Amino acid sequence: MFDWLFAHGTDIIQIAAYIVAGAAGIAALTPTPKDDGIVAGIRKIIDLLGMNWGNAKNEKP
């Protein structure tokens, strides 16, 4: 399993980036705050998978 992850790591990162970018675009184009919460949830999952916690988190605007 780890061999597969290492062999396809860049593909996984690229797909995750496309998902977040697409979701952020949808959230920016629609006026309801409900989809903004969905994008925030997706981003939390991506941050967790990327081990972004503690000092590695992005600053909140």
PyMOL CGO cylinders between C-alpha atoms (Angstrom):
from pymol import cmd
from pymol.cgo import CYLINDER

trace = [
    CYLINDER, 0.00, 0.00, 0.00, 2.78, 2.42, 0.87, 0.3, 1, 1, 1, 1, 1, 1,
    CYLINDER, 2.78, 2.42, 0.87, 4.48, 1.65, -2.43, 0.3, 1, 1, 1, 1, 1, 1,
    CYLINDER, 4.48, 1.65, -2.43, 1.33, 2.69, -4.26, 0.3, 1, 1, 1, 1, 1, 1,
    CYLINDER, 1.33, 2.69, -4.26, 1.04, 5.88, -2.19, 0.3, 1, 1, 1, 1, 1, 1,
    CYLINDER, 1.04, 5.88, -2.19, 4.65, 6.83, -2.88, 0.3, 1, 1, 1, 1, 1, 1,
    CYLINDER, 4.65, 6.83, -2.88, 4.28, 6.04, -6.58, 0.3, 1, 1, 1, 1, 1, 1,
    CYLINDER, 4.28, 6.04, -6.58, 1.08, 8.12, -6.92, 0.3, 1, 1, 1, 1, 1, 1,
    CYLINDER, 1.08, 8.12, -6.92, 1.72, 10.79, -4.28, 0.3, 1, 1, 1, 1, 1, 1,
    CYLINDER, 1.72, 10.79, -4.28, 1.94, 13.66, -6.74, 0.3, 1, 1, 1, 1, 1, 1,
    CYLINDER, 1.94, 13.66, -6.74, -1.27, 12.56, -8.45, 0.3, 1, 1, 1, 1, 1, 1,
    CYLINDER, -1.27, 12.56, -8.45, -3.09, 12.44, -5.11, 0.3, 1, 1, 1, 1, 1, 1,
    CYLINDER, -3.09, 12.44, -5.11, -1.86, 15.92, -4.17, 0.3, 1, 1, 1, 1, 1, 1,
    CYLINDER, -1.86, 15.92, -4.17, -2.86, 17.28, -7.57, 0.3, 1, 1, 1, 1, 1, 1,
    CYLINDER, -2.86, 17.28, -7.57, -6.37, 15.81, -7.33, 0.3, 1, 1, 1, 1, 1, 1,
    CYLINDER, -6.37, 15.81, -7.33, -6.80, 17.19, -3.80, 0.3, 1, 1, 1, 1, 1, 1,
    CYLINDER, -6.80, 17.19, -3.80, -5.73, 20.64, -5.03, 0.3, 1, 1, 1, 1, 1, 1,
    CYLINDER, -5.73, 20.64, -5.03, -8.27, 20.47, -7.89, 0.3, 1, 1, 1, 1, 1, 1,
    CYLINDER, -8.27, 20.47, -7.89, -11.04, 19.49, -5.47, 0.3, 1, 1, 1, 1, 1, 1,
    CYLINDER, -11.04, 19.49, -5.47, -10.27, 22.36, -3.09, 0.3, 1, 1, 1, 1, 1, 1,
    CYLINDER, -10.27, 22.36, -3.09, -9.92, 24.87, -5.93, 0.3, 1, 1, 1, 1, 1, 1,
    CYLINDER, -9.92, 24.87, -5.93, -13.19, 23.79, -7.52, 0.3, 1, 1, 1, 1, 1, 1,
    CYLINDER, -13.19, 23.79, -7.52, -15.06, 23.87, -4.23, 0.3, 1, 1, 1, 1, 1, 1,
    CYLINDER, -15.06, 23.87, -4.23, -13.63, 27.30, -3.41, 0.3, 1, 1, 1, 1, 1, 1,
    CYLINDER, -13.63, 27.30, -3.41, -14.71, 28.59, -6.82, 0.3, 1, 1, 1, 1, 1, 1,
    CYLINDER, -14.71, 28.59, -6.82, -18.25, 27.33, -6.27, 0.3, 1, 1, 1, 1, 1, 1,
    CYLINDER, -18.25, 27.33, -6.27, -18.36, 28.87, -2.80, 0.3, 1, 1, 1, 1, 1, 1,
    CYLINDER, -18.36, 28.87, -2.80, -17.15, 32.20, -4.16, 0.3, 1, 1, 1, 1, 1, 1,
    CYLINDER, -17.15, 32.20, -4.16, -19.76, 32.26, -6.94, 0.3, 1, 1, 1, 1, 1, 1,
    CYLINDER, -19.76, 32.26, -6.94, -22.77, 31.37, -4.82, 0.3, 1, 1, 1, 1, 1, 1,
    CYLINDER, -22.77, 31.37, -4.82, -24.27, 33.78, -2.27, 0.3, 1, 1, 1, 1, 1, 1,
    CYLINDER, -24.27, 33.78, -2.27, -25.25, 31.31, 0.46, 0.3, 1, 1, 1, 1, 1, 1,
    CYLINDER, -25.25, 31.31, 0.46, -23.03, 30.65, 3.48, 0.3, 1, 1, 1, 1, 1, 1,
    CYLINDER, -23.03, 30.65, 3.48, -24.05, 26.97, 3.53, 0.3, 1, 1, 1, 1, 1, 1,
    CYLINDER, -24.05, 26.97, 3.53, -21.64, 26.02, 0.73, 0.3, 1, 1, 1, 1, 1, 1,
    CYLINDER, -21.64, 26.02, 0.73, -18.89, 28.05, 2.40, 0.3, 1, 1, 1, 1, 1, 1,
    CYLINDER, -18.89, 28.05, 2.40, -19.21, 25.69, 5.36, 0.3, 1, 1, 1, 1, 1, 1,
    CYLINDER, -19.21, 25.69, 5.36, -18.89, 22.69, 3.05, 0.3, 1, 1, 1, 1, 1, 1,
    CYLINDER, -18.89, 22.69, 3.05, -15.68, 24.10, 1.57, 0.3, 1, 1, 1, 1, 1, 1,
    CYLINDER, -15.68, 24.10, 1.57, -14.35, 24.75, 5.08, 0.3, 1, 1, 1, 1, 1, 1,
    CYLINDER, -14.35, 24.75, 5.08, -15.06, 21.12, 5.97, 0.3, 1, 1, 1, 1, 1, 1,
    CYLINDER, -15.06, 21.12, 5.97, -13.27, 19.86, 2.87, 0.3, 1, 1, 1, 1, 1, 1,
    CYLINDER, -13.27, 19.86, 2.87, -10.31, 22.07, 3.68, 0.3, 1, 1, 1, 1, 1, 1,
    CYLINDER, -10.31, 22.07, 3.68, -10.17, 20.74, 7.26, 0.3, 1, 1, 1, 1, 1, 1,
    CYLINDER, -10.17, 20.74, 7.26, -10.00, 17.19, 5.90, 0.3, 1, 1, 1, 1, 1, 1,
    CYLINDER, -10.00, 17.19, 5.90, -7.23, 18.14, 3.46, 0.3, 1, 1, 1, 1, 1, 1,
    CYLINDER, -7.23, 18.14, 3.46, -5.33, 19.90, 6.27, 0.3, 1, 1, 1, 1, 1, 1,
    CYLINDER, -5.33, 19.90, 6.27, -5.66, 16.81, 8.44, 0.3, 1, 1, 1, 1, 1, 1,
    CYLINDER, -5.66, 16.81, 8.44, -4.41, 14.53, 5.66, 0.3, 1, 1, 1, 1, 1, 1,
    CYLINDER, -4.41, 14.53, 5.66, -1.54, 16.94, 5.00, 0.3, 1, 1, 1, 1, 1, 1,
    CYLINDER, -1.54, 16.94, 5.00, -0.65, 16.99, 8.70, 0.3, 1, 1, 1, 1, 1, 1,
    CYLINDER, -0.65, 16.99, 8.70, -1.26, 20.75, 8.87, 0.3, 1, 1, 1, 1, 1, 1,
    CYLINDER, -1.26, 20.75, 8.87, -1.96, 21.39, 12.52, 0.3, 1, 1, 1, 1, 1, 1,
    CYLINDER, -1.96, 21.39, 12.52, -0.47, 23.62, 15.17, 0.3, 1, 1, 1, 1, 1, 1,
    CYLINDER, -0.47, 23.62, 15.17, 1.89, 26.18, 13.68, 0.3, 1, 1, 1, 1, 1, 1,
    CYLINDER, 1.89, 26.18, 13.68, 1.53, 24.77, 10.15, 0.3, 1, 1, 1, 1, 1, 1,
    CYLINDER, 1.53, 24.77, 10.15, -2.03, 26.12, 9.72, 0.3, 1, 1, 1, 1, 1, 1,
    CYLINDER, -2.03, 26.12, 9.72, -2.75, 29.10, 7.50, 0.3, 1, 1, 1, 1, 1, 1,
    CYLINDER, -2.75, 29.10, 7.50, -3.65, 32.37, 9.14, 0.3, 1, 1, 1, 1, 1, 1,
    CYLINDER, -3.65, 32.37, 9.14, -7.34, 33.22, 9.21, 0.3, 1, 1, 1, 1, 1, 1,
    CYLINDER, -7.34, 33.22, 9.21, -8.18, 36.41, 7.29, 0.3, 1, 1, 1, 1, 1, 1,
]
cmd.load_cgo(trace, "trace")
